[in-house]
Amino acid sequence: YTTRRVITMELDYENEAANQIRFKTEFEKRRCNVTVPSVFKEYTTRRVITMEWIDGTKLVDAPKEQIQKLIPVGVELFLTQLLDIGAFHADPHPANLYVTNEGQLCLLDFGLCAEIDERSRNAMTAAIVNLLSGDFHSLIEKDAKELGFLDEGMDVTELKPILTKILTEGLLEAGSNLHDRKRKLMDISNELNEVFFRYPFSVPPFFALITRGLGLLEGIALSGDPDFDIFQASLPYARKRAIEIFGSNFLAKSGLRKLQRRPTIEG
């Protein structure tokens, strides 16, 4: 997504209205625990959007107990978009995440949304499962190629041990503590540099928006719970979605069944 395209999308309120109606419909079909304001199409143009008024407060300004309760809902909502719907709200900054007076999460501002094709959705589901279960062989050999990070025919024999160390020490062991993660990544900076300079990596166009969205959710979560772990918060929905796509045998193979006994954040 170029800057010009993003600005054009954000300023076209008919585009935003169409996105908002689509997501409201998709969330309602899946009975997601979220509020999306209704749009009044007859009063909406490219320059003006008219929607239902929602009383509430920004999630980031809510009491810590409420943040702790609603962030797992937000994580599942984001994963539902990424792994199931095939389109996601790409701008979930603090002003776009509200808590209604009834205590429900409310999602606003659908000007910037992105699409993910089915192959990428399935590969991302498998990648999350394989990351959480520690199956770095499948993650690097298959998922990274399916998602477009590596060329299909690339020999990853040399790359596997390097990436395994980065993923283990830089992400999983650090959890979602931003300070720990930064320190861990600094400790393995030489390995990171080697990966980027020696191997032909490419980043899918939608991936920067995904990491930005998850990073914003994570930042809000940590304001309410310093011990929040986005990987464990992602586990319940990732497991459920993996069963829907690949069947229960995939979980047995990946070892994720064992992981379900690890502590997870409860809403």
Protein Blocks (a to p, Z undefined) as FASTA:
>chain_A
ZZklmmmmmmmmklmmmmmmmmmmmmmmnopacddddddfklccfkbccddddddddfkl
pcfklmmmmmmmmmmmmmmmmmmnopacfblcfklpccdfkopacdehjlbccdddfklm
mmmmmmmmmmmnopaklmmmmmmmmnopacfklcfklmmmmmmmmmmmmmmmnmmafklm
mmmmmmmmmmmmmmmmmpccdddfklmmmmmmmmmmmmmmmmmomkbcfklmmmmmmmmm
mmmmnopklmmmnommmmmmpccddZZ
